[in-house]
C-alpha cells in the first residue's frame, strides 16, 4: 500500500493528512478520498485566511512510513 501526504489549502481551511492507496492514484481518486476524509473529519483542519476563499489547491506526495 502506498501512502500519500495530502495538503489542501484554500476556501478558508488548511488541511493535512496521510491517505493510503493500493496503487498509484489518479487525481480524481485523490480528490474523492480527500473529500471523504474531510467529511469524516480524519484530516487535520485549521482555519486559514491567507489563501483564496473561492478556490483550493490540493497537493499530494508519496511518503515512506516505516513501522
Secondary structure, DSSP 8 states (H G I E B T S, - for coil): -EEEEEEEEETTEEEEEEEEESS---HHHHHHHHHHHHHTT-SEEEE-SSS-SS-EEEEEEEE----
